[in-house]
Amino acid sequence: MDQWEYKTLKYKTGGFLGGKVDEEEFEDLLNSYGIDGWELISCFDTSVHQGQSRDIIAVMKRRAYLG
């Protein structure tokens, strides 16, 4: 039976109240984890004010290696 390990990443958005995402930087972050076997399974934002996002939370998983 497959076993998995999970990781959550918090990506801070930019701007005075948040809401600005550096797409290239975020993509580079996800790719750096992908190189280590992590797969993105979910991604959501945390709203703070009038629809602005403060953080993006990414949930990652990879196969757990026992032994």
C-alpha positions in Angstrom: 0.0 0.0 0.0 1.3 3.4 -0.9 2.1 5.8 1.9 2.3 9.6 1.5 3.9 12.5 3.3 2.4 16.0 3.1 3.8 19.5 3.2 2.1 22.9 3.3 3.8 26.0 1.9 2.8 29.6 2.6 3.6 32.1 -0.2 3.3 35.7 0.8 1.7 38.0 -1.7 3.1 41.5 -2.3 1.6 44.9 -2.3 0.3 47.2 0.5 -2.7 44.9 1.4 -1.4 41.9 -0.5 -3.0 40.5 -3.6 0.0 40.8 -6.0 1.4 37.4 -7.0 4.8 37.2 -8.7 3.7 34.3 -10.9 7.3 33.5 -12.0 8.5 33.4 -8.4 5.6 31.2 -7.3 6.1 28.8 -10.3 9.8 28.6 -9.4 8.9 27.7 -5.8 6.6 24.9 -6.9 9.1 23.6 -9.4 11.9 23.5 -6.8 9.7 21.2 -4.7 8.7 19.2 -7.7 12.4 18.4 -8.4 12.4 16.8 -4.9 9.3 14.7 -5.7 6.6 16.9 -4.3 3.3 17.2 -6.2 0.9 20.1 -5.8 -2.5 18.7 -4.8 -4.3 21.9 -3.6 -3.9 25.6 -3.5 -6.0 28.3 -1.9 -5.7 31.9 -0.8 -6.3 33.5 2.6 -8.5 36.6 2.2 -7.9 39.6 4.5 -9.8 42.6 3.2 -12.2 43.3 0.3 -11.1 40.2 -1.6 -7.4 40.8 -1.3 -5.2 37.8 -0.6 -2.5 37.9 2.0 -1.1 34.4 1.5 -1.4 31.5 -0.9 -1.3 28.1 0.8 -0.1 25.2 -1.3 -0.6 21.6 -0.2 2.0 19.2 -1.5 2.4 15.4 -1.3 5.0 12.8 -2.2 5.4 9.1 -1.8 6.9 8.3 1.6 10.1 6.2 1.5 10.2 3.9 4.4 13.5 2.4 5.5 
